């Protein structure tokens, strides 16, 4: 993870949102209750962007998961994804759809967090998934990319390692970043 990104207010807020959403996912708890508990404990500042992400992911969960399901390869489900990847994908999809954060930053932040907290294949998977959604939303010329992250596909070892592949692209589509 880039040191500058680790120290940004929004980067810290994303990490804190990931902590809350992951804990809620693993416990089968309501993320809003987890957020309220964190605020009530007052053990560390809960930034407004953390609140926005947790509430947004919770409020738009069904739509985010529908977008995620559409981007996954056939035979994979949102529930089959590793929990950290599922939470990061939801955070990224929420930011792409409901904030003014540039797509390249959304993708890079998710990739950095995946590199730190998930499997070795997760950064490439999230890069491909979020970049595809961003490209579909913004047009092919606005595709964000992380240069060193490999694209996930149906034949990639990511599927063997438990990280779902991104749905195959059509013949006319540009290759995944």
N, C-alpha and C positions, 0 to 999 in steps of 0.2 A: 504494500500500500504506500502511496506517495505520502511523505511526511507532511507536506503542505495541506493535503486533503484531510489527513487525520486531525489537523488542528483547526479546521474551519468550523464555524458554528453550525452550518448546515450539515457538514460531514458528521459531526458529533450527534446532531439531532437524528440523522438517518440511522446511525449505529444504535442509538438509544431506542428508536422506533423498532429496529430489527430485534433488539433484546426483548422488548415488550411483546411484539407479535409472535416471536419464536416461543417465548415462554407460554403464552396463551395457547398457541397451536399444540405444543407438547402436552400441556395440562388439559386441553379440551375446554379451556376457560374463555370467557368473553374478554376480548382485548380491551374494551372500554373499562371493564372492572379492573383489569391489570393496570391500565393507565391511571385510573383513579387511586388505586393502592399506591403506586409509585409517587403520585403527587402528594397524597396524604402522609406518606412516610417522610417526605422532605429530605431524604438522604442525599439527593443531588438535584440540581435544577432540571426541571422538565421544560425544555425549550418549546416555544410556540410551534416550530416546524415539526417537532416530534409529535405533538398533539394533533396537528393537521394531518400528518401521515397516518397515525393510528386510527383517528376518527375517519379519515377518508377511505382507508383500506377496509375498515369495518362497514362504513356506509355503502360503499360501492363494490363490496365483496363478490356478489353474484355476477355483476358485469365484468369485473376483473378476471374472475375464474372462467367466464365464457370466452373472453379474449385469449386467455392462457390455453384453454382447451383447444381453441381453433389453431393455435400456433404449435401445438405438440404433434408429434408424429402419430399416425394411427396405431392404436394399441396401447398408448400411454394415457394416463389420467393424471389429473392434478394431485389426487390422493397418493399416487405412486411415487411422486417426486420426493426427494429428500426435503425435510421440513425447512431447513435453512434456505434452500433454493426456492421453495414455494413462497416463503415470506419475502425473499428478495425480489422475486418476479412480481409479486403483488405490489410491493413498494414501487418498483420501477414502472409498472403499468399504471399505477395511480398517478405518479409524477408525470408521465407522458400525457395522460389524458386530462389531468385536472390542475396542473401547475404550469407556470411559465418557465420552468427550468429547461434549458436547452437539452435536446435529446442526447447529444454527445456526452453531456455531463451526467445525465441519468444513467446511461449505459456504463460509462466509466466508473461511476460510484458503485453500481451493482457488481460490476466485475471485480473491483478492488475488495469489496466486502466478501464476495464469494471466495476470492483468493485467500483471504485471511481466515474465514470461518467455515468453509465447506470443502468439498472434495477437489482433487486436482483437476477434474474435468468440468467442474461447475463454472469457472469463469468463461470458458469458451461457449458452453451451453447458454448461459445468460446473455452473453454478448450477441450470439446469433438470434436468440429469441427476441430480446428487446430491440435490437437493430432492425429486425424484420418488422415488428409492430410499428416502430418509429418511421420506417421507410413507407409502410402502407399508409400511415397517417399523413406524412409530409411530402411524399413523392420520392422517387428514386434518387434525385440529385441531392437530397438532404440526409443521406444515410450516414449515421454515426458509425464509427468503427474503432476497435482497439487493435492496433497493428499486430501485436504478437499473440493474440488470442485465436486459437483454432476454431473453425466453425464446427458445430455439432451436426451430425446427419445420421441417417438410419444405420449406417455401417460403422460408425465411430465407436471406439471403446467406451465412450460415455454411457451407452446403453448397457454395456456389460457391467460397468461400475455402479449402476443404480441411478445415474443421472439421465433423464429422458432426452431423447433427441428432439430436435426441432422438426416440424413437418417439412417434408420435401418440397422444394420450390418447383414451380412450373418451368417448362422448357424455355420460356422467354424471359424468366426472371434472372436478375444478376445473381452471382453466387453470394452466399451469406458471408458477412465480414468475418 
